Amino acid sequence: MKLAYKNLGFTLAETIVAIGLLALLVLLVLSVFMLAQKAYWQNDNRAELIQNGRVILDRLERELRQASDIVTEIPPDDSNSLLIPHEIIFQDGHDSTTIHYLRYYLNGQNLKRQIIAYYFSESPNTYVKHDSVDIYSNPPQKLILEDNIVGEYLDNISFYGNDIIYIFLQLSNKNKQINLLTGFYARNL
């Protein structure tokens, strides 16, 4: 009596080929996923830099439009890089009841905003203009009222222009760098 053999399973060669094809398919799917993930993070980083730059430019533009005096000397153009300031000080024009100055400057990759007041020791509660002198021709004392971070990822900030004030920002994070430039008319100068 002969027994008939039924195909109940796969041979070793068929199993190895199936596992190899499955591994190849998993590697292909994983590499496509990793490429998509990398592209997402790069675009997310770029979007974060652009958004941070927009917020900085909007705030600076709004406050500079209201400024009643810019203390920092701003060159008419960007032809001489030695003359271009990388910080700016101007009189705050939002509150006419008191004299405050705003200073925007870089501290590492952070943009900081100071609120500064000047006063004479004879009357410390009365703020005066930065270029005032007392009866003895002494300059006023400087008081920093606030010093806060208002932006991050900045490598450079610069200002130039006469009628139109230009603000240039260079931002970078995670090997991604963008440059932003805006120009606007100052209203009160």
N, CA and C atoms as a LAMMPS dump frame, in Angstrom:
ITEM: TIMESTEP
0
ITEM: NUMBER OF ATOMS
567
ITEM: BOX BOUNDS ff ff ff
-5.0000000000000000e+02 5.0000000000000000e+02
-5.0000000000000000e+02 5.0000000000000000e+02
-5.0000000000000000e+02 5.0000000000000000e+02
ITEM: ATOMS id mol type element x y z
1 1 1 N 0.804 -1.153 0
2 1 2 C 0 0 0
3 1 3 C 0.874 1.255 0
4 2 1 N 0.648 2.126 -0.992
5 2 2 C 1.428 3.351 -1.139
6 2 3 C 0.674 4.505 -0.495
7 3 1 N 1.436 5.313 0.229
8 3 2 C 0.853 6.505 0.858
9 3 3 C 1.047 7.71 -0.065
10 4 1 N 0.063 8.445 -0.222
11 4 2 C 0.156 9.654 -1.05
12 4 3 C 0.565 10.832 -0.16
13 5 1 N 1.627 11.486 -0.589
14 5 2 C 2.083 12.654 0.177
15 5 3 C 1.321 13.887 -0.281
16 6 1 N 0.814 14.593 0.693
17 6 2 C 0.125 15.851 0.409
18 6 3 C 1.071 17.023 0.688
19 7 1 N 0.934 18.108 -0.084
20 7 2 C 1.728 19.32 0.188
21 7 3 C 1.128 20.025 1.39
22 8 1 N 1.744 19.813 2.511
23 8 2 C 1.229 20.413 3.728
24 8 3 C 1.955 21.698 4.114
25 9 1 N 3.05 22.069 3.517
26 9 2 C 3.815 23.244 3.914
27 9 3 C 4.718 23.732 2.802
28 10 1 N 5.59 24.676 3.191
29 10 2 C 6.53 25.254 2.237
30 10 3 C 7.879 24.579 2.414
31 11 1 N 8.624 24.592 1.384
32 11 2 C 9.982 24.067 1.482
33 11 3 C 10.857 25.138 2.103
34 12 1 N 12.022 24.76 2.51
35 12 2 C 12.967 25.696 3.116
36 12 3 C 13.325 26.806 2.131
37 13 1 N 13.534 26.529 0.913
38 13 2 C 13.881 27.526 -0.104
39 13 3 C 12.732 28.519 -0.29
40 14 1 N 11.494 28.026 -0.344
41 14 2 C 10.34 28.915 -0.494
42 14 3 C 10.196 29.838 0.72
43 15 1 N 10.443 29.314 1.894
44 15 2 C 10.348 30.11 3.125
45 15 3 C 11.41 31.202 3.139
46 16 1 N 12.623 30.875 2.754
47 16 2 C 13.712 31.861 2.735
48 16 3 C 13.417 32.946 1.703
49 17 1 N 12.931 32.594 0.548
50 17 2 C 12.584 33.587 -0.476
51 17 3 C 11.447 34.485 0.029
52 18 1 N 10.44 33.923 0.668
53 18 2 C 9.309 34.71 1.183
54 18 3 C 9.77 35.683 2.274
55 19 1 N 10.621 35.21 3.171
56 19 2 C 11.137 36.087 4.244
57 19 3 C 11.998 37.195 3.64
58 20 1 N 12.817 36.851 2.648
59 20 2 C 13.648 37.861 1.983
60 20 3 C 12.823 38.924 1.303
61 21 1 N 11.771 38.524 0.594
62 21 2 C 10.897 39.491 -0.074
63 21 3 C 10.148 40.358 0.935
64 22 1 N 9.713 39.749 2.033
65 22 2 C 9.029 40.5 3.081
66 22 3 C 9.975 41.518 3.723
67 23 1 N 11.218 41.111 3.989
68 23 2 C 12.211 42.025 4.563
69 23 3 C 12.497 43.174 3.61
70 24 1 N 12.615 42.873 2.327
71 24 2 C 12.852 43.903 1.321
72 24 3 C 11.679 44.886 1.266
73 25 1 N 10.467 44.383 1.328
74 25 2 C 9.273 45.231 1.329
75 25 3 C 9.227 46.115 2.572
76 26 1 N 9.559 45.551 3.742
77 26 2 C 9.576 46.329 4.991
78 26 3 C 10.633 47.423 4.904
79 27 1 N 11.828 47.12 4.387
80 27 2 C 12.884 48.121 4.238
81 27 3 C 12.462 49.229 3.276
82 28 1 N 11.806 48.883 2.22
83 28 2 C 11.338 49.875 1.255
84 28 3 C 10.306 50.808 1.89
85 29 1 N 9.334 50.244 2.583
86 29 2 C 8.309 51.05 3.257
87 29 3 C 8.947 51.926 4.334
88 30 1 N 9.886 51.37 5.095
89 30 2 C 10.557 52.124 6.157
90 30 3 C 11.376 53.281 5.584
91 31 1 N 12.075 53.067 4.477
92 31 2 C 12.868 54.141 3.89
93 31 3 C 11.974 55.25 3.337
94 32 1 N 10.846 54.907 2.739
95 32 2 C 9.904 55.923 2.264
96 32 3 C 9.352 56.71 3.45
97 33 1 N 9.022 56.026 4.531
98 33 2 C 8.532 56.692 5.738
99 33 3 C 9.585 57.631 6.308
100 34 1 N 10.845 57.186 6.358
101 34 2 C 11.923 58.021 6.904
102 34 3 C 12.152 59.263 6.035
103 35 1 N 12.078 59.111 4.726
104 35 2 C 12.219 60.272 3.835
105 35 3 C 11.074 61.263 4.037
106 36 1 N 9.878 60.75 4.165
107 36 2 C 8.723 61.628 4.404
108 36 3 C 8.856 62.334 5.751
109 37 1 N 9.323 61.618 6.752
110 37 2 C 9.501 62.198 8.092
111 37 3 C 10.578 63.289 8.058
112 38 1 N 11.676 63.038 7.347
113 38 2 C 12.751 64.022 7.239
114 38 3 C 12.25 65.284 6.536
115 39 1 N 11.513 65.112 5.455
116 39 2 C 10.956 66.263 4.733
117 39 3 C 9.99 67.047 5.619
118 40 1 N 9.199 66.349 6.396
119 40 2 C 8.254 67.012 7.304
120 40 3 C 9.009 67.866 8.32
121 41 1 N 10.051 67.31 8.943
122 41 2 C 10.786 68.051 9.974
123 41 3 C 11.532 69.239 9.378
124 42 1 N 12.059 69.083 8.154
125 42 2 C 12.733 70.213 7.515
126 42 3 C 11.743 71.327 7.218
127 43 1 N 10.582 70.985 6.686
128 43 2 C 9.569 72.003 6.405
129 43 3 C 9.019 72.605 7.686
130 44 1 N 8.877 71.802 8.722
131 44 2 C 8.404 72.297 10.011
132 44 3 C 9.41 73.287 10.594
133 45 1 N 10.7 72.981 10.503
134 45 2 C 11.743 73.876 10.992
135 45 3 C 11.75 75.184 10.206
136 46 1 N 11.622 75.093 8.889
137 46 2 C 11.573 76.294 8.044
138 46 3 C 10.35 77.142 8.388
139 47 1 N 9.209 76.49 8.569
140 47 2 C 7.989 77.222 8.926
141 47 3 C 8.144 77.914 10.28
142 48 1 N 8.797 77.255 11.213
143 48 2 C 9.017 77.863 12.528
144 48 3 C 9.922 79.086 12.417
145 49 1 N 10.975 78.995 11.608
146 49 2 C 11.864 80.141 11.41
147 49 3 C 11.12 81.303 10.759
148 50 1 N 10.335 81.012 9.735
149 50 2 C 9.587 82.071 9.054
150 50 3 C 8.571 82.714 9.992
151 51 1 N 7.869 81.904 10.756
152 51 2 C 6.883 82.447 11.696
153 51 3 C 7.556 83.308 12.763
154 52 1 N 8.681 82.836 13.291
155 52 2 C 9.398 83.613 14.296
156 52 3 C 9.876 84.94 13.703
157 53 1 N 10.394 84.892 12.479
158 53 2 C 10.831 86.118 11.814
159 53 3 C 9.686 87.084 11.56
160 54 1 N 8.543 86.568 11.151
161 54 2 C 7.359 87.422 10.919
162 54 3 C 6.916 88.128 12.197
163 55 1 N 6.893 87.383 13.288
164 55 2 C 6.481 87.978 14.569
165 55 3 C 7.452 89.085 14.973
166 56 1 N 8.746 88.83 14.811
167 56 2 C 9.758 89.838 15.157
168 56 3 C 9.59 91.079 14.279
169 57 1 N 9.477 90.867 12.976
170 57 2 C 9.351 92.004 12.062
171 57 3 C 8.062 92.789 12.309
172 58 1 N 6.959 92.102 12.551
173 58 2 C 5.688 92.796 12.82
174 58 3 C 5.799 93.675 14.059
175 59 1 N 6.404 93.135 15.102
176 59 2 C 6.517 93.894 16.35
177 59 3 C 7.444 95.095 16.179
178 60 1 N 8.604 94.858 15.588
179 60 2 C 9.551 95.955 15.38
180 60 3 C 8.962 97.036 14.48
181 61 1 N 8.332 96.617 13.402
182 61 2 C 7.74 97.577 12.48
183 61 3 C 6.663 98.415 13.167
184 62 1 N 5.804 97.761 13.937
185 62 2 C 4.723 98.481 14.631
186 62 3 C 5.301 99.503 15.61
187 63 1 N 6.313 99.103 16.375
188 63 2 C 6.869 100.017 17.38
189 63 3 C 7.705 101.118 16.738
190 64 1 N 8.435 100.801 15.676
191 64 2 C 9.225 101.836 15.005
192 64 3 C 8.34 102.845 14.269
193 65 1 N 7.2 102.402 13.763
194 65 2 C 6.269 103.351 13.12
195 65 3 C 5.773 104.399 14.112
196 66 1 N 5.626 104.014 15.356
197 66 2 C 5.136 104.927 16.39
198 66 3 C 6.255 105.721 17.064
199 67 1 N 7.517 105.374 16.783
200 67 2 C 8.639 106.029 17.461
201 67 3 C 8.64 107.523 17.181
202 68 1 N 8.907 108.304 18.227
203 68 2 C 8.995 109.751 18.039
204 68 3 C 10.439 110.2 17.842
205 69 1 N 11.404 109.322 18.134
206 69 2 C 12.809 109.647 17.938
207 69 3 C 13.607 108.345 17.884
208 70 1 N 14.487 108.232 16.895
209 70 2 C 15.382 107.082 16.841
210 70 3 C 16.757 107.549 17.291
211 71 1 N 17.248 106.964 18.37
212 71 2 C 18.529 107.351 18.946
213 71 3 C 19.68 106.779 18.121
214 72 1 N 19.551 105.554 17.674
215 72 2 C 20.598 104.885 16.907
216 72 3 C 20.748 105.549 15.548
217 73 1 N 21.991 105.817 15.168
218 73 2 C 22.24 106.363 13.836
219 73 3 C 22.081 105.26 12.809
220 74 1 N 21.201 105.493 11.852
221 74 2 C 20.914 104.496 10.822
222 74 3 C 21.441 105.03 9.487
223 75 1 N 22.326 104.269 8.822
224 75 2 C 22.843 104.73 7.528
225 75 3 C 21.755 104.69 6.453
226 76 1 N 21.909 105.48 5.394
227 76 2 C 20.874 105.534 4.352
228 76 3 C 20.749 104.25 3.536
229 77 1 N 21.837 103.464 3.454
230 77 2 C 21.777 102.218 2.685
231 77 3 C 22.713 101.193 3.328
232 78 1 N 22.755 100.021 2.734
233 78 2 C 23.571 98.947 3.308
234 78 3 C 24.892 98.757 2.568
235 79 1 N 25.384 99.814 1.91
236 79 2 C 26.605 99.698 1.117
237 79 3 C 27.861 99.554 1.978
238 80 1 N 27.878 100.114 3.183
239 80 2 C 29.031 99.999 4.069
240 80 3 C 28.631 99.192 5.294
241 81 1 N 29.044 97.947 5.337
242 81 2 C 28.626 97.053 6.425
243 81 3 C 29.162 97.498 7.782
244 82 1 N 30.212 98.308 7.815
245 82 2 C 30.759 98.777 9.089
246 82 3 C 29.848 99.809 9.764
247 83 1 N 29 100.468 8.984
248 83 2 C 28.113 101.501 9.536
249 83 3 C 26.742 100.962 9.953
250 84 1 N 26.421 99.757 9.543
251 84 2 C 25.081 99.226 9.799
252 84 3 C 24.959 98.772 11.246
253 85 1 N 23.991 99.327 11.985
254 85 2 C 23.81 98.914 13.381
255 85 3 C 23.104 97.561 13.478
256 86 1 N 23.479 96.818 14.497
257 86 2 C 22.887 95.505 14.75
258 86 3 C 22.019 95.53 16.012
259 87 1 N 21.704 96.715 16.449
260 87 2 C 20.725 96.936 17.512
261 87 3 C 20.129 98.311 17.27
262 88 1 N 19.002 98.572 17.917
263 88 2 C 18.35 99.867 17.701
264 88 3 C 17.743 100.35 19.014
265 89 1 N 17.852 101.654 19.224
266 89 2 C 17.249 102.307 20.392
267 89 3 C 16.4 103.45 19.864
268 90 1 N 15.16 103.529 20.329
269 90 2 C 14.267 104.59 19.891
270 90 3 C 13.287 104.925 21.005
271 91 1 N 12.727 106.15 20.931
272 91 2 C 11.756 106.589 21.935
273 91 3 C 10.411 105.958 21.641
274 92 1 N 9.833 105.35 22.647
275 92 2 C 8.529 104.698 22.515
276 92 3 C 7.462 105.762 22.28
277 93 1 N 6.716 105.6 21.202
278 93 2 C 5.684 106.577 20.873
279 93 3 C 4.279 106.138 21.243
280 94 1 N 4.136 104.997 21.898
281 94 2 C 2.804 104.499 22.244
282 94 3 C 2.19 105.225 23.433
283 95 1 N 3.02 105.654 24.379
284 95 2 C 2.502 106.291 25.591
285 95 3 C 3.102 107.691 25.68
286 96 1 N 2.291 108.704 25.45
287 96 2 C 2.795 110.077 25.467
288 96 3 C 2.867 110.665 26.88
289 97 1 N 2.414 109.928 27.885
290 97 2 C 2.425 110.452 29.249
291 97 3 C 3.778 110.268 29.938
292 98 1 N 4.635 109.416 29.403
293 98 2 C 5.945 109.198 30.004
294 98 3 C 6.986 108.997 28.902
295 99 1 N 8.241 109.206 29.233
296 99 2 C 9.316 109.074 28.248
297 99 3 C 10.051 107.765 28.504
298 100 1 N 9.861 106.828 27.599
299 100 2 C 10.563 105.544 27.645
300 100 3 C 11.263 105.322 26.317
301 101 1 N 12.335 104.567 26.383
302 101 2 C 13.052 104.183 25.177
303 101 3 C 13.033 102.671 25.066
304 102 1 N 13 102.186 23.833
305 102 2 C 13.03 100.753 23.572
306 102 3 C 14.355 100.42 22.907
307 103 1 N 14.948 99.344 23.354
308 103 2 C 16.199 98.865 22.762
309 103 3 C 16.006 97.419 22.339
310 104 1 N 16.257 97.141 21.068
311 104 2 C 16.236 95.776 20.547
312 104 3 C 17.677 95.396 20.238
313 105 1 N 18.114 94.258 20.776
314 105 2 C 19.493 93.829 20.572
315 105 3 C 19.583 92.306 20.647
316 106 1 N 20.673 91.777 20.071
317 106 2 C 20.896 90.334 20.094
318 106 3 C 21.69 89.941 21.324
319 107 1 N 21.271 88.834 21.92
320 107 2 C 22 88.208 23.018
321 107 3 C 22.114 86.732 22.65
322 108 1 N 23.225 86.351 22.015
323 108 2 C 23.328 85.018 21.45
324 108 3 C 22.413 84.942 20.241
325 109 1 N 21.518 83.955 20.232
326 109 2 C 20.533 83.848 19.141
327 109 3 C 19.173 84.398 19.562
328 110 1 N 19.116 85.058 20.714
329 110 2 C 17.864 85.632 21.205
330 110 3 C 17.804 87.127 20.926
331 111 1 N 16.646 87.582 20.468
332 111 2 C 16.408 89.014 20.33
333 111 3 C 15.773 89.476 21.634
334 112 1 N 16.395 90.482 22.247
335 112 2 C 15.885 90.989 23.515
336 112 3 C 15.351 92.407 23.317
337 113 1 N 14.384 92.746 24.145
338 113 2 C 13.744 94.065 24.112
339 113 3 C 13.847 94.667 25.513
340 114 1 N 14.504 95.808 25.58
341 114 2 C 14.608 96.518 26.855
342 114 3 C 13.714 97.75 26.821
343 115 1 N 13.14 98.055 27.969
344 115 2 C 12.475 99.338 28.163
345 115 3 C 13.392 100.131 29.09
346 116 1 N 13.811 101.304 28.618
347 116 2 C 14.8 102.113 29.332
348 116 3 C 14.186 103.464 29.664
349 117 1 N 14.513 103.959 30.842
350 117 2 C 14.121 105.313 31.241
351 117 3 C 15.381 106.047 31.702
352 118 1 N 15.39 107.346 31.508
353 118 2 C 16.5 108.192 31.957
354 118 3 C 15.951 109.184 32.973
355 119 1 N 16.76 109.45 34
356 119 2 C 16.318 110.352 35.063
357 119 3 C 17.536 111.028 35.685
358 120 1 N 17.265 112.099 36.408
359 120 2 C 18.3 112.771 37.191
360 120 3 C 18.108 112.392 38.642
361 121 1 N 19.197 112.29 39.364
362 121 2 C 19.127 111.818 40.756
363 121 3 C 18.294 112.747 41.64
364 122 1 N 18.171 114.028 41.264
365 122 2 C 17.364 114.966 42.059
366 122 3 C 15.875 114.619 41.996
367 123 1 N 15.424 114.054 40.876
368 123 2 C 14.018 113.662 40.74
369 123 3 C 13.938 112.318 40.011
370 124 1 N 14.14 111.218 40.766
371 124 2 C 14.2 109.888 40.145
372 124 3 C 12.878 109.402 39.56
373 125 1 N 11.771 110.001 39.92
374 125 2 C 10.476 109.563 39.393
375 125 3 C 10.061 110.321 38.143
376 126 1 N 10.88 111.275 37.723
377 126 2 C 10.596 112.038 36.523
378 126 3 C 11.569 111.603 35.431
379 127 1 N 11.023 111.033 34.372
380 127 2 C 11.862 110.551 33.275
381 127 3 C 12.079 111.665 32.265
382 128 1 N 13.298 111.699 31.724
383 128 2 C 13.688 112.748 30.785
384 128 3 C 14.207 112.107 29.496
385 129 1 N 14.444 112.932 28.485
386 129 2 C 15.001 112.423 27.231
387 129 3 C 16.452 111.988 27.441
388 130 1 N 16.884 111.083 26.607
389 130 2 C 18.221 110.49 26.772
390 130 3 C 19.355 111.499 26.631
391 131 1 N 19.146 112.56 25.88
392 131 2 C 20.201 113.543 25.642
393 131 3 C 20.054 114.794 26.508
394 132 1 N 19.225 114.71 27.555
395 132 2 C 19.043 115.843 28.464
396 132 3 C 20.29 116.027 29.341
397 133 1 N 20.439 117.214 29.878
398 133 2 C 21.504 117.501 30.851
399 133 3 C 20.889 118.293 32
400 134 1 N 21.454 118.096 33.185
401 134 2 C 20.945 118.844 34.334
402 134 3 C 21.63 120.214 34.39
403 135 1 N 21.409 120.95 35.462
404 135 2 C 21.954 122.314 35.561
405 135 3 C 23.475 122.323 35.631
406 136 1 N 24.082 121.164 35.935
407 136 2 C 25.546 121.059 35.996
408 136 3 C 26.117 120.421 34.718
409 137 1 N 25.289 120.303 33.687
410 137 2 C 25.655 119.691 32.402
411 137 3 C 25.965 118.207 32.507
412 138 1 N 25.395 117.552 33.523
413 138 2 C 25.563 116.106 33.676
414 138 3 C 24.473 115.373 32.91
415 139 1 N 24.825 114.26 32.283
416 139 2 C 23.804 113.467 31.586
417 139 3 C 22.916 112.721 32.585
418 140 1 N 21.755 112.29 32.159
419 140 2 C 20.866 111.554 33.073
420 140 3 C 21.38 110.133 33.326
421 141 1 N 20.847 109.543 34.379
422 141 2 C 21.166 108.153 34.701
423 141 3 C 20.196 107.247 33.955
424 142 1 N 20.684 106.055 33.658
425 142 2 C 19.901 105.096 32.877
426 142 3 C 19.289 104.06 33.811
427 143 1 N 18.009 103.756 33.58
428 143 2 C 17.292 102.758 34.364
429 143 3 C 16.634 101.767 33.404
430 144 1 N 16.981 100.495 33.538
431 144 2 C 16.361 99.463 32.703
432 144 3 C 15.129 98.946 33.438
433 145 1 N 13.959 99.212 32.862
434 145 2 C 12.705 98.835 33.495
435 145 3 C 12.319 97.39 33.17
436 146 1 N 12.617 96.944 31.949
437 146 2 C 12.329 95.569 31.515
438 146 3 C 13.421 95.111 30.579
439 147 1 N 13.656 93.807 30.566
440 147 2 C 14.612 93.206 29.641
441 147 3 C 14.129 91.791 29.348
442 148 1 N 13.414 91.618 28.221
443 148 2 C 12.766 90.338 27.904
444 148 3 C 13.195 89.808 26.546
445 149 1 N 13.146 88.496 26.399
446 149 2 C 13.372 87.856 25.109
447 149 3 C 12.077 87.95 24.3
448 150 1 N 12.182 88.449 23.059
449 150 2 C 11.004 88.57 22.201
450 150 3 C 11.126 87.771 20.911
451 151 1 N 12.279 87.143 20.693
452 151 2 C 12.476 86.336 19.492
453 151 3 C 13.681 85.434 19.668
454 152 1 N 13.706 84.364 18.881
455 152 2 C 14.826 83.433 18.986
456 152 3 C 15.263 82.967 17.606
457 153 1 N 16.383 82.283 17.569
458 153 2 C 16.999 81.733 16.351
459 153 3 C 17.609 82.805 15.465
460 154 1 N 17.911 83.991 15.98
461 154 2 C 18.493 85.053 15.167
462 154 3 C 20.015 84.962 15.165
463 155 1 N 20.582 85.07 13.97
464 155 2 C 22.03 85.175 13.829
465 155 3 C 22.44 86.619 13.599
466 156 1 N 21.549 87.4 12.977
467 156 2 C 21.889 88.774 12.649
468 156 3 C 20.613 89.597 12.529
469 157 1 N 20.717 90.835 12.941
470 157 2 C 19.661 91.82 12.713
471 157 3 C 20.358 93.113 12.351
472 158 1 N 19.852 93.805 11.349
473 158 2 C 20.463 95.076 10.971
474 158 3 C 19.404 96.034 10.447
475 159 1 N 19.758 97.324 10.527
476 159 2 C 18.83 98.404 10.196
477 159 3 C 19.52 99.411 9.278
478 160 1 N 18.801 99.899 8.265
479 160 2 C 19.312 100.967 7.411
480 160 3 C 18.132 101.628 6.707
481 161 1 N 18.397 102.802 6.126
482 161 2 C 17.378 103.503 5.36
483 161 3 C 17.098 104.897 5.882
484 162 1 N 16.614 105.765 5.008
485 162 2 C 16.242 107.133 5.381
486 162 3 C 14.743 107.25 5.529
487 163 1 N 14.056 107.521 4.421
488 163 2 C 12.602 107.636 4.458
489 163 3 C 11.948 106.29 4.729
490 164 1 N 12.483 105.277 4.099
491 164 2 C 12.023 103.913 4.351
492 164 3 C 13.071 103.242 5.23
493 165 1 N 12.642 102.71 6.346
494 165 2 C 13.55 101.991 7.244
495 165 3 C 13.476 100.516 6.888
496 166 1 N 14.647 99.914 6.667
497 166 2 C 14.733 98.499 6.33
498 166 3 C 15.246 97.728 7.535
499 167 1 N 14.635 96.577 7.764
500 167 2 C 15.076 95.665 8.816
501 167 3 C 15.421 94.343 8.138
502 168 1 N 16.637 93.886 8.376
503 168 2 C 17.108 92.616 7.823
504 168 3 C 17.292 91.629 8.965
505 169 1 N 16.723 90.435 8.815
506 169 2 C 16.888 89.363 9.802
507 169 3 C 17.523 88.155 9.136
508 170 1 N 18.431 87.535 9.851
509 170 2 C 18.999 86.252 9.427
510 170 3 C 18.739 85.279 10.57
511 171 1 N 17.95 84.239 10.288
512 171 2 C 17.575 83.264 11.3
513 171 3 C 18.119 81.888 10.911
514 172 1 N 18.459 81.088 11.914
515 172 2 C 18.898 79.721 11.629
516 172 3 C 18.57 78.817 12.812
517 173 1 N 18.289 77.563 12.466
518 173 2 C 18.013 76.533 13.464
519 173 3 C 18.16 75.179 12.778
520 174 1 N 18.874 74.272 13.406
521 174 2 C 19.041 72.906 12.893
522 174 3 C 19.517 72.9 11.44
523 175 1 N 20.589 73.615 11.18
524 175 2 C 21.221 73.67 9.853
525 175 3 C 20.331 74.25 8.759
526 176 1 N 19.284 74.951 9.125
527 176 2 C 18.41 75.626 8.155
528 176 3 C 18.547 77.121 8.394
529 177 1 N 18.739 77.892 7.332
530 177 2 C 18.918 79.325 7.47
531 177 3 C 17.993 80.049 6.492
532 178 1 N 17.374 81.138 6.968
533 178 2 C 16.555 81.983 6.102
534 178 3 C 16.904 83.444 6.364
535 179 1 N 16.681 84.261 5.354
536 179 2 C 16.876 85.702 5.453
537 179 3 C 15.545 86.386 5.166
538 180 1 N 15.224 87.388 5.978
539 180 2 C 13.998 88.158 5.786
540 180 3 C 14.348 89.641 5.76
541 181 1 N 13.675 90.391 4.909
542 181 2 C 13.896 91.823 4.79
543 181 3 C 12.548 92.497 4.634
544 182 1 N 12.353 93.581 5.371
545 182 2 C 11.143 94.379 5.226
546 182 3 C 11.523 95.847 5.259
547 183 1 N 10.697 96.658 4.645
548 183 2 C 10.878 98.094 4.666
549 183 3 C 9.534 98.767 4.925
550 184 1 N 9.577 99.911 5.606
551 184 2 C 8.347 100.618 5.947
552 184 3 C 8.643 102.087 6.182
553 185 1 N 7.614 102.906 6.115
554 185 2 C 7.722 104.322 6.411
555 185 3 C 7.465 104.544 7.896
556 186 1 N 8.359 105.296 8.53
557 186 2 C 8.131 105.677 9.925
558 186 3 C 7.176 106.875 9.93
559 187 1 N 6.162 106.817 10.732
560 187 2 C 5.117 107.853 10.718
561 187 3 C 5.512 109.116 11.444
562 188 1 N 6.137 108.997 12.608
563 188 2 C 6.316 110.137 13.491
564 188 3 C 7.708 110.774 13.443
565 189 1 N 8.538 110.362 12.501
566 189 2 C 9.912 110.903 12.467
567 189 3 C 10.038 112.066 11.532
